[in-house]
Amino acid sequence: MPMRNRLSLGVVMVSLALSSMVYAQEVKLGSSVEGLLQAAWERNPEIASMRFDADAAAERVVPAGALPDPKFSMELRDLTRMGERNPTLLPGRVGSTRYLLTQELPWFGKRGLKRESAQLQAEAARGRVAGTWSELATKIKTTYAQLYYLDQNERLTREILDLINRLEKVAQVRYAGGLAAQQDVIRAQLEQTTMRNELIALEAERSQLQAKLKALVGRPASEMLATPESIRTLPAPETMRFDVLEQRARSSNPLLRTEESQIQAAEKNRELTYKNRYPDFAVGVSPIQYGKSIREWELMVEVIIPLQQDTRRAQEQEAQAMLDAARSRREAATNQVLADLYENLAGLDAARRTLALTTDSLLPQSELTFRSALAGYESGKVDFATLLDAQRQIRQAKLNQVKAGVAAQIRLADIERIVGEDL
């Protein structure tokens, strides 16, 4: 084989291998909630826009504390040299040329307050990014848990469908032997049809949830997501006490952090407003040109006199009102955060107890009831309706087990949103 053909074949094989790897990576997205969160942080456009806003707010810090740009002006005097010549605009040929360079100087401390206020506004912007991400992560975790429930529901439905199929065969054997009525076979077939309809509904619901999840992650609607493989392990109960999580929520909750930054920014703005009672300055230097040489120098000091005291008092009252409003917003946010935390902790505890009760008691009892009903039907001691009821009980017990686990995951996601960090 020629060298060029071997190289071409090698390139094709490498391309196919890379394509398979990329395809495997793409399909794998969705198998775990961690991968979905990572993809959302990198690709969600809303998070990207919030980060850009925070970057823009951070860039305002330096200009906020900088001095204003200096001003330069030039004044041509006596353009006709007292009527001796035609008017001219050349600095060396007019009577004199005055150059003026001025610099505005705010009152002492104003620049520092403006810089600190801008820094606090940048921190508030970063807090809004964290809050938006926390809300988005909660939606992703919740949707992932719902998809996991649907997948487990479908798996369980197919298992029960297979079981009903075997029960139908038992009923047919008994009917053929004259030990059961034909109605038993028909009821088994009807039960199978009902479950197939449930599978269709589950498939439609899964498609809707996957579309929602892809929108949250920032993926095209045409791409496929992998089947959820597992849900996260719940934290130990001793780490989920209200007193422990309350302190973490007060210090890490994005909304409370943002409100605290807004309060501090409002305090700096109030201090800055009070400093407007004092005058700002401008200083300047002015060389004066006669002919082709500088023969005079002037210094200038300009003071902005704060005479409009009514205006300044109104601005001070406005700044104080804005500070009071920020404090009230923080208090309201704190009360709501702690109420939500208490509510979700109670819901998580209830989900834990339901899961334990279902796993330790209800599910074993349902399985025992089903085995007893199956043996009784085969021996002719119970009818087929009793057997179907036992089958429905065991299915419902397994669904309750999965549902309690998913409910606990949803409560955990809400608690992590409130606390502001993963647990």
C-alpha positions in Angstrom: 0.0 0.0 0.0 1.4 3.4 -0.9 2.6 5.7 2.0 0.0 8.3 1.1 -2.9 5.8 1.3 -1.6 4.5 4.6 -1.5 8.0 6.0 -5.0 8.7 4.8 -6.3 5.6 6.3 -4.6 6.4 9.6 -6.2 9.9 9.6 -9.6 8.4 9.0 -9.3 5.9 11.7 -8.1 8.5 14.2 -11.0 10.8 13.2 -13.4 8.0 13.7 -11.9 7.1 17.1 -12.1 10.8 18.2 -15.6 11.1 16.9 -16.6 8.0 19.0 -14.9 9.5 22.1 -16.7 12.8 21.6 -20.0 11.0 21.0 -19.5 8.9 24.2 -18.8 12.0 26.2 -21.8 13.7 24.8 -24.1 10.8 25.6 -22.6 10.4 29.0 -23.8 13.9 29.9 -26.9 13.5 32.0 -25.8 10.3 33.8 -24.8 12.3 36.9 -26.0 15.6 38.4 -22.3 16.7 38.8 -21.7 16.6 35.1 -24.9 18.6 34.4 -23.9 21.3 36.9 -20.4 21.6 35.4 -21.9 21.9 31.9 -24.4 24.5 33.1 -21.7 26.6 34.7 -19.7 26.6 31.5 -22.5 27.0 28.9 -25.7 28.5 30.5 -26.1 31.9 28.8 -27.8 33.5 31.8 -24.9 32.6 34.1 -22.5 33.9 31.5 -24.3 37.3 31.2 -24.4 37.6 35.0 -20.6 36.9 35.2 -20.1 39.6 32.5 -22.1 42.0 34.6 -20.0 41.2 37.6 -16.8 41.8 35.6 -18.2 45.1 34.4 -19.0 46.1 38.0 -15.5 45.2 39.1 -14.0 47.4 36.4 -15.9 50.4 37.8 -13.9 50.4 41.0 -10.7 52.1 39.6 -12.6 54.9 37.7 -14.7 55.6 40.8 -11.8 56.6 42.9 -9.8 58.3 40.2 -9.3 62.1 39.8 -11.2 63.8 37.1 -9.3 64.4 33.9 -7.5 67.7 33.8 -8.7 70.5 31.6 -6.7 72.5 29.1 -7.7 75.8 27.5 -6.0 78.4 25.4 -7.0 82.1 25.2 -5.8 84.3 22.3 -5.8 88.0 23.4 -5.7 91.1 21.2 -5.9 89.5 17.8 -5.2 92.8 16.0 -2.4 94.0 18.3 -4.4 97.1 19.2 -5.5 97.7 15.6 -2.0 97.6 14.2 -2.5 94.5 11.9 -5.1 92.3 10.6 -6.6 89.7 12.9 -4.6 86.5 13.2 -4.9 83.2 15.1 -1.2 82.5 15.5 -0.2 82.5 19.2 3.1 84.2 18.5 1.6 87.1 16.5 -1.3 88.1 18.7 -1.0 90.5 21.7 -0.7 87.6 24.2 -1.7 84.0 24.5 -2.9 82.6 27.8 -2.7 78.8 28.4 -4.6 77.3 31.3 -4.3 73.8 32.8 -6.8 73.0 35.6 -7.4 70.0 37.8 -10.5 69.4 39.9 -9.9 68.1 43.4 -12.8 66.6 45.4 -13.0 67.2 49.1 -10.9 65.0 51.3 -12.2 61.4 51.6 -14.7 61.6 48.7 -12.6 59.6 46.3 -12.1 56.9 48.9 -15.8 56.7 49.6 -16.6 56.4 45.9 -14.0 53.6 45.5 -15.3 51.7 48.5 -18.9 52.1 47.3 -18.0 50.8 43.9 -16.2 47.8 45.5 -19.3 47.0 47.5 -21.4 47.2 44.4 -19.0 44.8 42.7 -19.4 42.4 45.6 -23.2 42.7 45.3 -22.9 41.9 41.6 -20.8 38.8 42.5 -23.5 37.9 45.1 -26.2 38.1 42.4 -24.1 35.8 40.2 -23.9 33.3 43.1 -27.7 33.7 43.7 -28.6 33.1 40.1 -26.3 30.1 40.0 -27.8 28.7 43.2 -31.3 29.0 41.7 -30.2 27.4 38.5 -28.3 24.6 40.3 -31.5 23.9 42.4 -33.6 23.6 39.2 -31.0 21.2 37.7 -30.8 19.0 40.8 -34.6 18.9 41.0 -35.2 18.1 37.4 -32.5 15.4 37.5 -34.2 13.8 40.5 -37.5 13.9 38.7 -35.9 12.2 35.7 -34.4 9.6 38.0 -37.8 8.9 39.4 -39.3 8.5 35.9 -36.5 6.1 34.9 -37.0 4.0 38.0 -40.8 4.1 37.5 -40.4 2.9 33.9 -38.0 0.2 35.0 -40.4 -1.0 37.7 -43.3 -0.9 35.3 -41.5 -3.1 32.8 -40.6 -5.5 35.6 -44.3 -5.7 36.7 -45.4 -6.0 33.1 -43.1 -9.0 32.7 -44.6 -10.4 36.0 -48.1 -9.9 34.7 -47.2 -11.7 31.5 -46.0 -14.7 33.6 -49.2 -14.5 35.7 -51.2 -14.5 32.5 -49.5 -17.8 31.5 -50.4 -19.2 34.9 -54.0 -18.2 34.5 -54.1 -19.7 31.0 -52.7 -23.0 32.4 -55.3 -23.0 35.1 -58.1 -22.1 32.7 -57.0 -24.8 30.3 -57.3 -27.3 33.2 -60.7 -26.0 34.3 -59.3 -24.6 37.5 -59.9 -20.9 36.7 -62.3 -18.7 34.7 -61.4 -17.1 31.4 -62.0 -13.8 33.1 -58.6 -14.2 34.9 -56.8 -14.4 31.6 -58.7 -11.3 30.3 -57.9 -9.3 33.5 -54.2 -10.1 33.1 -54.3 -8.9 29.5 -56.2 -5.8 30.6 -53.6 -5.1 33.3 -50.8 -5.4 30.7 -52.5 -2.9 28.4 -52.9 -0.4 31.2 -49.2 -0.6 32.0 -48.2 -0.1 28.3 -50.3 3.0 28.4 -48.4 4.1 31.5 -45.1 3.5 29.7 -46.3 5.8 26.9 -47.2 8.6 29.4 -43.8 8.1 31.2 -42.0 8.4 27.9 -43.8 11.7 27.1 -43.1 13.1 30.5 -39.4 12.1 30.2 -39.1 14.0 26.9 -40.5 17.1 28.5 -38.2 16.9 31.5 -35.2 16.3 29.3 -36.1 19.4 27.2 -36.3 21.4 30.3 -33.0 20.1 31.6 -31.2 20.8 28.3 -32.5 24.3 28.4 -31.1 24.7 31.9 -27.8 23.3 31.0 -27.5 25.3 27.8 -27.5 22.4 25.4 -29.4 22.3 22.0 -32.8 20.6 22.2 -31.7 18.1 19.5 -28.9 16.6 21.6 -29.4 13.5 23.7 -28.9 13.2 27.5 -27.9 10.0 29.1 -30.2 8.1 31.5 -29.7 9.2 35.2 -27.6 6.5 36.9 -28.0 7.3 40.6 -28.9 10.0 43.1 -26.6 11.6 45.6 -26.1 10.2 49.1 -28.0 12.1 51.7 -25.9 13.9 54.4 -25.8 12.5 57.9 -28.7 13.6 60.0 -26.5 15.2 62.7 -25.1 17.6 60.1 -28.6 18.8 59.1 -29.6 20.4 62.4 -31.3 23.8 62.1 -28.9 25.6 64.5 -25.8 24.5 62.4 -27.3 25.3 59.0 -28.7 28.6 60.3 -25.2 30.0 60.9 -24.1 28.8 57.5 -27.1 30.3 55.8 -26.5 33.7 57.5 -22.9 33.8 56.3 -23.1 32.1 52.9 -26.6 32.6 51.5 -26.1 34.6 48.2 -29.2 36.8 48.8 -28.1 37.7 52.3 -24.6 38.4 51.2 -25.9 40.6 48.4 -28.2 42.5 50.8 -25.3 43.0 53.2 -23.1 44.5 50.4 -26.0 46.8 49.4 -26.3 48.0 53.0 -22.6 48.8 53.2 -22.8 50.5 49.8 -25.7 52.6 51.1 -23.7 53.6 54.2 -20.8 54.7 52.0 -23.2 56.7 49.8 -24.7 58.4 52.9 -21.2 59.4 54.1 -20.4 60.7 50.6 -23.6 62.7 50.7 -22.7 64.3 54.0 -19.3 65.3 52.6 -21.1 67.2 49.9 -21.6 69.9 52.5 -17.9 70.8 52.0 -16.6 72.5 48.8 -14.7 70.8 46.0 -11.7 72.6 44.6 -10.0 73.2 41.3 -6.4 74.4 40.9 -4.7 75.6 37.8 -1.5 77.0 36.3 -1.5 79.5 33.5 1.6 80.6 31.5 1.1 83.7 29.3 2.9 84.0 26.0 4.0 87.3 24.5 5.5 86.9 21.0 7.5 83.8 21.0 8.3 83.6 24.8 6.6 83.0 28.1 6.8 86.1 30.2 4.1 85.6 32.9 2.8 82.8 35.1 -0.5 82.7 36.9 -1.9 80.3 39.6 -5.6 79.7 40.0 -7.7 78.2 42.8 -11.4 77.6 42.2 -13.9 76.7 45.0 -17.3 75.3 44.4 -19.4 76.9 47.1 -22.1 74.6 48.5 -24.9 77.2 48.9 -27.9 75.0 47.9 -28.3 73.5 51.4 -32.0 72.6 50.9 -30.9 70.4 48.0 -28.2 68.8 50.0 -30.4 68.1 53.0 -32.9 66.4 50.6 -30.0 64.3 49.2 -29.0 63.4 52.7 -32.5 62.3 53.6 -32.7 60.3 50.4 -29.4 58.5 51.3 -30.7 57.7 54.8 -34.0 56.4 53.4 -32.1 54.2 50.9 -30.0 52.8 53.8 -33.1 52.1 55.9 -34.7 50.4 52.9 -31.6 48.2 52.4 -31.7 47.2 56.1 -35.4 46.4 55.9 -34.8 44.3 52.8 -32.1 42.3 54.5 -34.3 41.7 57.5 -37.1 40.5 55.3 -34.8 38.3 53.3 -33.3 36.8 56.5 -36.7 35.9 57.9 -37.7 34.3 54.6 -34.4 32.4 54.3 -34.7 31.0 57.8 -38.4 30.1 57.3 -37.6 28.2 54.1 -34.7 26.5 55.8 -36.9 25.2 58.7 -39.6 24.1 56.2 -37.2 22.1 54.0 -35.4 20.5 57.0 -38.8 19.3 58.2 -39.6 18.0 54.8 -36.2 16.3 54.5 -36.8 14.6 57.9 -40.2 13.4 56.8 -38.8 12.0 53.6 -36.1 10.2 55.5 -38.6 8.6 57.8 -40.9 7.6 54.9 -38.0 6.1 53.1 -36.9 4.1 56.1 -40.5 2.9 56.9 -41.0 1.9 53.3 -37.7 0.1 53.0 -37.8 -1.7 56.3 -41.5 -2.5 56.7 -43.8 -1.8 53.8 -41.8 -3.3 51.0 -40.9 -6.6 52.8 -44.6 -6.9 53.9 -45.8 -6.3 50.3 -43.4 -8.9 48.9 -44.5 -11.4 51.5 -48.1 -10.7 50.7 -47.5 -11.2 47.0 -45.7 -14.5 47.4 -48.5 -15.7 49.7 -51.2 -14.6 47.2 -49.3 -16.3 44.3 -49.0 -19.5 46.1 -52.7 -19.3 47.1 -53.8 -18.7 43.5 -51.7 -21.6 42.2 -53.4 -23.9 44.8 -56.8 -22.4 44.2 -57.2 -20.9 47.6 -57.4 -17.2 46.5 -58.9 -15.6 43.3 -57.0 -13.7 40.6 -58.3 -10.3 41.8 -56.5 -10.9 45.2 -53.3 -11.7 43.3 -53.5 -8.5 41.2 -54.1 -6.5 44.3 -51.0 -8.0 45.9 -49.1 -7.2 42.8 -50.3 -3.6 42.8 -49.3 -3.3 46.5 -45.7 -4.4 45.9 -45.4 -2.0 42.9 -46.8 0.9 44.9 -44.4 0.1 47.8 -41.4 0.2 45.4 -42.7 3.4 43.9 -43.1 4.9 47.3 -39.5 4.0 48.1 -38.2 5.7 45.0 -40.5 8.7 45.5 -39.4 9.2 49.1 -35.7 9.1 48.0 -36.4 11.7 45.2 -38.4 13.9 47.6 -35.4 13.9 50.0 -33.2 14.9 47.0 -35.4 17.8 46.2 -35.5 19.0 49.8 -31.7 18.7 49.9 -31.4 20.8 46.8 -33.5 23.5 48.3 -31.5 23.4 51.5 -28.3 23.8 49.6 -29.8 26.7 47.7 -30.6 28.3 51.1 -27.3 27.6 52.7 -25.4 28.7 49.6 -23.1 25.7 49.2 -23.3 22.0 48.7 -23.7 19.8 51.8 
